[in-house]
Amino acid sequence: MAHKKQKRKNQKKKKSASPARFYRSIGDKGWNNSDYFTYSSSSPAFREWLLEELGERSRDILSIGCGNGELETYLIREGHRLTGLDPAHPMLKRAARNGMKRGVGGDARALPFADASFDIVIFPESIGHVPLPDVFAESRRVLKKRGALIVTTYASHVGVHPQYRKYRLSEMAATAEDVGLAVSAQRYLAAKRNSIADAPSDTKATLLYFRATVPATAPAKAPKRKAAPAKARSTRPG
């Protein structure tokens, strides 16, 4: 989540809550009563842009870190079949009230779903709270062939919660390749409430967009090399 601009420069900084406590508070009170926001919850332009990225066909989507479900209910209204996962039960309750009926409490490092369950897995500005290798491997497991992993996170200069880690595109690309995904898109986006456009660099962007796909066929394994025959030892008389 990104930090809202402070109205007064001399405003005292509040002690940051733990992520779990923070998100329980957002579930109870909503983003409007917070010092933070997400583009997926506050920007209609971003939600429309992402909808186009998903394509015209109806998809089975898993949204990890779905929060209050603003993005998710929008995608449901547009015809997608969506499951939201979040560790904060107050947020899942609010998401259900908003129209996201399939909400699951759980951990992104151990997804409670069968292999090859989803066409798309999305981390909508939630990736900064989880370790990349574990969650990318789990995302790969639950994706179908040709399925896509999509991540949005923040540019390096955007203020965020102190315990949110801003991964770079290069980190995500290397991790995706390590778990058997093929990187298909890496983009910088200048996102605002009512507009979104590609940006030339991280410094001009507010969001990073990353996408990787499951290959249609598993990469061929390298053939095992046959062990060379052991050489006979010399038996010279002593």
WOWOMO-V171233 format. One line per field, one symbol per residue. ss: DSSP state (@ for helix, = for strand, . for the rest). burial: b if it has 16 or more other ideal C-beta (glycine too) atoms within 10 Angstrom, else e. Layout:
ss = ???
burial = ???
This chain:
ss = .==...............@@@@@@@@@@@.@@@..==.@@@@.@@@@@@@@@@@.....=====.....@@@@@@@@...======..@@@@@@@@@@....===............=======..@@@..@@@@@@@@@@@============.....=........@@@@@@@@@@..===========....===...@@@..========........................
burial = bbbeeeeeeeeeeeeeeebeebbbbbbeeebeeebbbbbbbbbeebbebbbeebeeeebbbbbbbbbbbbbbbbbbeeebebbbbbbbebbbebbbeeebeebeeeebeebebeeebbbbbbbbbbbbbbebeebbbbbbbbbeeebbbbbbbbbeeeebbeebebbebeebeebbeebebebeeeebbebeeeebeebeebeebbbbbbbbbbeeeeeeeeeeeeeeeeeeeeeeee
